[in-house]
Amino acid sequence: MRHVLTVVGLLLILAAAGCGGGSSPALRTESSSSAIRAAEEVGAGELPRASLHLQLAKEELARAKSLSDKGDKEEAASLLLRAEADAELAILLSQQNAEKVEAAEAMERVRQLQNENR
């Protein structure tokens, strides 16, 4: 019987240690925050579709922080992933727009050269 109590006691200690002694880990917002900053730097706020995703990312990050403060770490972590995904989508949309503009400018230069050679 004493052996069973010792094993149960050790299991309880290991379980408590595995849970961090009751305290939950700090919310890691660096990746989401970095993605948001990168989206801002590439001008995502100036394009309607990219701006929408950038705003969503900012709101999701703020909501994740709020949920984390309330102790809902799992939902907060999920929102952080969504925030990062939205920020990355804003970056991609900005890059896509820049490539379209560059392609249009290149086509215009080609047309000008063709007209000059006629």
C-alpha positions as CSV (number, residue, x, y, z in Angstrom):
1,M,0.0,0.0,0.0
2,R,2.8,2.4,0.9
3,H,4.4,1.7,-2.5
4,V,1.2,2.6,-4.3
5,L,1.0,5.9,-2.3
6,T,4.6,6.7,-3.2
7,V,3.9,6.1,-7.0
8,V,0.7,8.2,-6.9
9,G,2.6,11.0,-5.1
10,L,5.4,10.9,-7.7
11,L,2.8,11.0,-10.5
12,L,1.2,14.0,-8.9
13,I,4.5,15.8,-8.6
14,L,5.4,15.0,-12.2
15,A,2.0,16.2,-13.4
16,A,2.3,19.4,-11.5
17,A,5.8,20.0,-12.9
18,G,4.6,19.2,-16.4
19,C,1.9,21.9,-16.1
20,G,4.4,24.4,-15.0
21,G,3.4,24.4,-11.4
22,G,0.0,25.9,-12.2
23,S,1.4,28.9,-14.1
24,S,0.9,28.9,-17.9
25,P,3.7,30.0,-20.2
26,A,3.8,33.6,-21.5
27,L,2.1,34.3,-24.8
28,R,4.7,34.5,-27.6
29,T,3.7,37.3,-29.9
30,E,7.0,38.0,-31.6
31,S,6.2,36.1,-34.8
32,S,2.8,37.7,-35.3
33,S,4.1,41.2,-34.4
34,S,7.0,40.8,-36.8
35,A,4.7,39.7,-39.6
36,I,2.5,42.7,-39.0
37,R,5.5,45.1,-39.0
38,A,6.7,43.5,-42.3
39,A,3.3,44.0,-43.8
40,E,3.3,47.6,-42.8
41,E,6.8,48.1,-44.3
42,V,5.8,46.7,-47.7
43,G,2.9,49.1,-47.9
44,A,0.0,46.7,-47.2
45,G,-1.9,49.5,-45.6
46,E,-2.2,51.3,-48.9
47,L,-3.9,48.5,-50.8
48,P,-7.5,47.7,-50.0
49,R,-7.3,43.9,-50.0
50,A,-3.9,43.9,-48.2
51,S,-5.1,46.5,-45.8
52,L,-8.1,44.4,-44.8
53,H,-5.8,41.5,-43.9
54,L,-3.4,43.8,-42.1
55,Q,-6.2,45.2,-40.0
56,L,-7.5,41.7,-39.2
57,A,-4.0,40.7,-38.1
58,K,-3.8,43.7,-35.7
59,E,-7.2,42.9,-34.3
60,E,-6.4,39.2,-33.8
61,L,-3.1,40.1,-32.1
62,A,-4.9,42.5,-29.7
63,R,-7.6,39.9,-29.0
64,A,-5.0,37.2,-28.4
65,K,-3.3,39.4,-25.8
66,S,-6.7,40.0,-24.1
67,L,-7.6,36.3,-24.1
68,S,-4.1,35.5,-22.7
69,D,-4.5,38.0,-19.9
70,K,-7.8,36.3,-19.1
71,G,-6.1,32.9,-19.0
72,D,-7.4,31.5,-22.3
73,K,-4.0,30.6,-23.6
74,E,-5.2,28.0,-26.1
75,E,-7.6,30.4,-27.9
76,A,-5.0,33.1,-27.7
77,A,-2.4,30.9,-29.4
78,S,-4.9,30.1,-32.1
79,L,-5.6,33.8,-32.7
80,L,-1.8,34.4,-32.9
81,L,-1.5,31.9,-35.7
82,R,-4.4,33.6,-37.5
83,A,-2.9,37.0,-37.0
84,E,0.4,35.8,-38.5
85,A,-1.4,34.2,-41.4
86,D,-3.4,37.4,-42.1
87,A,-0.2,39.5,-41.9
88,E,1.6,37.2,-44.3
89,L,-1.3,37.3,-46.7
90,A,-1.2,41.1,-46.6
91,I,2.5,40.9,-47.5
92,L,1.8,38.5,-50.4
93,L,-1.0,40.7,-51.7
94,S,1.3,43.7,-51.6
95,Q,4.0,41.9,-53.4
96,Q,1.6,40.7,-56.0
97,N,0.4,44.2,-56.6
98,A,4.0,45.5,-56.9
99,E,4.7,42.8,-59.5
100,K,1.6,43.7,-61.5
101,V,2.6,47.4,-61.5
102,E,6.1,46.4,-62.6
103,A,4.8,44.2,-65.3
104,A,2.5,46.9,-66.6
105,E,5.4,49.4,-66.7
106,A,7.5,46.9,-68.6
107,M,4.7,46.3,-71.1
108,E,4.3,50.1,-71.6
109,R,8.1,50.4,-72.3
110,V,7.8,47.6,-74.8
111,R,4.9,49.4,-76.5
112,Q,6.9,52.6,-76.6
113,L,9.9,50.8,-78.1
114,Q,7.7,49.2,-80.7
115,N,6.2,52.5,-81.7
116,E,9.6,54.1,-82.0
117,N,10.8,51.4,-84.3
118,R,8.0,51.7,-86.8
